[in-house]
């Protein structure tokens, strides 16, 4: 039964993101900040939110986001 709840949780997150016109990744970040935990995208293991890699499989937990300040500095003449 717990597997069904986890699957429905991601469905509910997508529904909430759609209803409130939120970025699903932003909603995940808010949920991580509130709970202090995140799930691995590879193995679905529960990890602390402050870890960059999964304790179980070593996969990256968060996508790399380029720093906009560096992009602006290189594109301005």
Secondary structure, 3 states (H helix, E strand, C coil): CHHHHHHHHHHHHHHHHHHCCCCHHHHHHHHHHHHCEEECCCCCCEEECCCCECCCCCCECCCCCCCHHHHHHHHCC
